[in-house]
């Protein structure tokens, strides 16, 4: 069963994966999200979102080399797939369309 | 200094987290930890733990299945195939294993069937939880003991019905014995005679409202009318050929009943067949054959029979059953019952009454029941124990034989391991092999059981059957047996085999020494021989005691004496005189009419009496026999004082035995002569005219009892005929003719006295048969164990034997080498078995007033027998090892 639905947090993570391109792994995604959203995000939430999106085929992963500062553990890098890009595009399109539908009236400025 | 993340949190993460995510998750967590650690170590550690915990979620937790899945069906099929091949190649081994296990399982199965049958008694009645029988509770003032009896006073059933309307049903039940029956045809002529030792019951329709005995024709209510009888299908077929034609036919019944010391009879009564009962199941204590409406003949007699109003009057086998309404407590009812008894009984009758649930009746040996077959809970437990024990020994043998065989399979195990089998796969294979053997053994055991059950039934007087194959419990038992035995017997050998080191196994470096537990196996063999020897010794003691019973002089003549039942008429002495004269004219040596024989087992009538005008009954009871004046010469009883009885119809004189004199505290037998003895509440008062030398008046289990003998023509029930030494057959035919002429309404029967006395020891005979069977099985299983050990040692010592032979040992030396070890084992077993066997057999013999002393040769015989059997068993391996060519065993290294 192919599931093309995407949650709000997942979308943010997916955007970050796309933005960071080849440099996206758990910690970098989390740090950038914390920075951009100015909101505390636990790494486990990022891991769950990444796993789910990988299962859905929005992103794919590869292992990096072993580095000392991670207790000898490899980094897992994520890149966005074509499907993931299409999802982002359609999300963006939907939002823009809706945004444009807002009447051009003043909001009490 | 490099910061390290909290070890325990990390350990937890590694424990639960999936391998393929661990790199990413652990790496990220550590990276964040290290970064934060620079700012605040404590906070970093806290956050690390928190993050680990937040990762503990289904996405990241390892799957429960730890090992990858194999193509298991193909593997199992392969296991079965190789197991079959293995067994087919080692036929001897497979056969021995199957035979040993089958013997063990068969014993278990038979015991299970017996217990299943015994515990199913009267459990098929719909109201079984509410049916109770009334027991008479007697308090014995002198000893302070309380005994329960199944007979109740005659007014009890009617009284209960009136006083306790809440009882749903109340039924009087009387079981009659030795009834003579005649089938009468439509013209009133007599067609056939039958005699029923048991199975004639007198009761009311209430009985059938409590108990479920279905009816094929007629109605239970017909028992409300007098002189109606229900027959079972089988009885109707015996009497009339076909049960359907039996309805409405007439039979005549003439029975006895006993009350106190007297036996009474009623004139023959005609009964109409008013119903046919379906076959009575074997698992009920009511083995009905004829059910007569209560109130017919003596059960309706107000003067001498069962309608007498006195609460002191009862008859053996006169019982009362009640159906309690739901929700009434037994204790509560018992209290009401006692209060009622105190109200209705005369003040001197201190008996009380209790109700006992029907489910307890079959286990109550003290009060007994109508089938005279009871089994104690203790015996059931002992049987379970024996079953478990025998099964365990059989399993141990299996383990013994399989581990001994293990060395031969080292190569196979090695190859399998090299090709990638792991331990559990090998274990599964060996367990499957065991499963095949056990399944074969269970099938064989079922076969043995089917063949053995008829003999078991005959021996133990049971009627169990294997037709209960349709019975789910037996199938369940067999399946359980397969599983349990496979697990017990297969587990250890499979572990031993599976743990072989493949390198050693393939390099043939594996010797029998690798397979440990030789001392354990020796211990088991010793254990088995303890049991076998103890059973051999026990059997010998029992057989000796039986022979002693049969050969011991009893103090009277029992040779060539035949008992023929006799039915007195109202003429007093005329009939006996006529029969006596007829018999003597046919050449018999002597004839005596009496109530019973000098030696009786459970047919003795004890009576209280008053001696020499005492104001109170003597403090012991005496056996009462009624016999004519020819009793003393016929049985060659000896008088030590006074004279024999004079011929008389009514009671006029007493004979006593020496025990009677002694029990009264008199010094000399002469002292008792002409003193008066009064029995039956003063109904009979007569002087003692003679004292008999003591003879065994009870079975040899018990000591002599005080005895009274008196004439009374109405109490005679049998003729004792001393046959001439020659022409026994023709004399017996003459007796038959005389009897058939004198008693046209009765079946002619006879029984030789020595046969009858032999039958008193039926229980001991059964016991000795059982001992023989158990001893044979124990020896068989021990020999299997021994055979396993011997084959094991032959393999283990093959090199040693080779070297010994090369260095000049003879075959005899080698056989001796093997035998020595086993003789030592058996000697150890003997040393342990002897005191155990002595103790138990000594205890057993204490139950007998007349007993043998256990002599030393019994033990010697037991030990010697087991040594001979053991040597015969191991000789195969010992001789094989001794004559083997040493070149063969030494060449392969």
Interface residues (C-beta under 8 A of the other chain):
Chain A: X25 X26 X27 X30 X42 X43 X44 X45 X47 X48 X51 X52 X63 X69 X70 X71 X73 X74 X75 X76
Chain B: X5 X21 X22 X23 X24 X25 X26 X27 X28 X29 X30 X31 X32 X34 X50 X51 X54 X55 X57 X59 X60
